Amino acid sequence: MKIGLIIAIVLVFLFVGFIGFARGRQEAAGTENDGGETTSLSALETYEGLSAALLDDDEIVVYDVRTAEEYTAGHIPGSVNIPYDVIGSQIPVSDKDAAIVVYCRSGNRSGRARATLESLGYTNIVDFGAVSKWRGDLKTGNTP
């Protein structure tokens, strides 16, 4: 009788833990915009998803991790330049759960930047990859 009760209690704890884990993963998979809707982080890997999110969501941060010269030559509007090799020392945002998108010329440096940010405890990093995936106009100059 005691063993059955113990097993039942353990199963309840496992079930409740699984529900909490599933909810946490669901919340981590998206970010809420001002309308209360959720933007899937994986959608931010596409031009359509990122451009729509930039119009609708002030909470998404986009980092161009190329050199300052590359950034000045043409960058995604609204992005901020933090070269990949200094991103670990220039803490981008204090909220480690903020949705952060990184991109570069080919996807190599953005992959490194993503790994660096994840090692610093940031949880919602999207690697957009190459700037050439952006089908809109690129902005030139030093300002976002």
N, C-alpha and C positions, 0 to 999 in steps of 0.2 A: 504494500500500500504506500509506504513512504517513498519507495523507489519510483513508483508511478507518478506521485505528486511532484517529486524532484524533476523527473523527465518532463512533465507538463510545464513546470515553471521555466525550465531551461528552454523549451520550445517557444514559449511565449516571449522570453527575452530575445531569442534569436529572431523571431518574427518581427518584433518591434524594432530591433536593431536593423534588420534588413529594410524595413519601410523607411526608417530615418536615413539610411545610406542611399536608397533609391531617390528619395527627395533631394538629398544633398547633391547627388550627381545630376539630377534634372535641373536644379538651380544653377549649378556650375556650367551647364551646357548652354546657357543663354543669359542675356542681360536685359533688364527691363528698360524700356524707353519711357518717355514722358506720358504716353497714352496708356501705360500699364501693360502693353503688349511685350512679348519676349522676342528678342532677336537672337537667333541661333548663332553661336560663335562660328560654326562651320560655314554659315552663309557669308561671313565676313571674308572668306577666302576667295570670293568671286567679285568681279567688278559690280555686278548688279546688287549683290548683297551689301558690299561696302559702301557704294554710292548712296543707296537707299538709307543705310544706317547713318551715314554722315549728315543726311538731310533731316533725319528724324530724331537722332539721339545725341545729345550733348555730352553724354557720359563716355563715349568711345574716344580713345586717344590713339592717334596714328603717328608712328615714328618712322622716319626715313633714316635708315642706319648706314647710308652711304657717306662719302666724304662731303665736306661743305661745298666743294666745287661742283660735285655731281648734283647736290641738292639745288644749288643756285641755277644750274643749267635747266632744271625742270623737275618739279615734284608734284605729288598729289596735293591738291588744294586742301588746306587745313592741317597738313602734316607738319611735324616738328622734326628738325634735324638733330639727331644724336648718333654720331658714328658708332658702329657696333663695337669698336675696340675700347670705347670709353663709357658704354652704357652701364656697366657695372659700377662705375665711380660717380656717374651723374644720375642719381636716383630719379627716375622719371616722374612718378606719382607716388604719394604716400599710401594710397589705398591699394593694398596688394590683391584685392579682388576686382579691381577696375578692369574693364575690357580694353586691352591694348593690342593694336595691330602694328606689326613691323613689316617693312619691305625694303628691298635693295635693288640692285641692278639685275641679278640673276637668281636670287633665292639663297645663295650660299651664306652671305653675311647676315641675312635676316634669320636664317636657321640658327646661326651662332648667337645672335642677339636674343632669340627666343629661349635658347638653352640657358643663357646667362641670367635672364629675368626669372626663369623658372627656378634656377638655383638660388636666387635671392628671395624666393617665396611668393612670387607673383603667380596667380592661379589661372587667369583668363587671358592667355597670350595667343594671338592668332598670327601665323606666318602667312602673309599675303603673297610672299614670294617676290617675283620680278615686277618692277615698275611697269614693264611693258604689258602686263595684264590689265592695266588701267586704260580704259578706252576713251575716257574723257580727256579734256584739255589738261595739260600740265601747266602749273604756274611757275614762272621764272622769278628769280630774285631771292632775297634772303628771308622774306617774311612768309609765314604760313598762309 
